[in-house]
Amino acid sequence: MNEIQLGLLLMAYGLVGTFVALALFFLIIKLLGKIFPEKNK
């Protein structure tokens, strides 16, 4: 049972890490969009 719990914990860390990286990427994109606004032609 200990190996199963360890596997689930590792899977949870991986999922959390993935979503944190996606959220960080999204925030960086939004921040860059505000710092460098799109120039209208």
VODRENZA-753229 format. One line per field, with one value per residue (C-alpha): z, y, x; residue number from 0; residue in three letters. Coordinates in Angstrom, 3 decimals, m for minus. Layout:
residues N
pz: (Z; ...)
py: (Y; ...)
px: (X; ...)
k: (NUM; ...)
r: (ALA; ...)
END
This chain:
residues 41
pz: (0.000; 0.675; m2.926; m4.215; m1.915; m3.045; m6.677; m6.122; m4.283; m7.116; m9.652; m7.642; m7.560; m11.322; m11.968; m9.626; m11.211; m14.692; m13.850; m11.997; m15.055; m17.352; m15.076; m14.894; m18.686; m19.047; m16.580; m18.328; m21.675; m20.140; m18.468; m21.707; m23.475; m20.998; m21.090; m24.891; m26.170; m29.728; m32.138; m34.169; m37.840)
py: (0.000; 2.323; 2.122; 2.925; 5.951; 7.107; 6.746; 8.760; 11.469; 11.686; 11.866; 14.673; 16.607; 16.215; 17.448; 20.420; 21.295; 21.126; 23.411; 25.866; 26.061; 26.627; 29.347; 31.038; 30.933; 32.431; 35.240; 36.054; 36.292; 38.613; 40.749; 41.083; 42.067; 44.906; 46.046; 46.007; 46.840; 45.977; 48.846; 49.721; 50.469)
px: (0.000; 2.915; 4.135; 0.643; 0.397; 3.829; 2.800; m0.397; 1.563; 4.063; 1.210; m0.431; 2.870; 3.176; m0.367; 0.033; 3.374; 1.873; m1.052; 1.208; 3.479; 0.460; m0.937; 2.475; 2.800; m0.697; 0.093; 3.372; 1.528; m1.096; 1.587; 3.556; 0.342; m0.149; 3.490; 3.664; 0.168; m0.781; m0.239; m3.337; m2.764)
k: (0; 1; 2; 3; 4; 5; 6; 7; 8; 9; 10; 11; 12; 13; 14; 15; 16; 17; 18; 19; 20; 21; 22; 23; 24; 25; 26; 27; 28; 29; 30; 31; 32; 33; 34; 35; 36; 37; 38; 39; 40)
r: (MET; ASN; GLU; ILE; GLN; LEU; GLY; LEU; LEU; LEU; MET; ALA; TYR; GLY; LEU; VAL; GLY; THR; PHE; VAL; ALA; LEU; ALA; LEU; PHE; PHE; LEU; ILE; ILE; LYS; LEU; LEU; GLY; LYS; ILE; PHE; PRO; GLU; LYS; ASN; LYS)
END
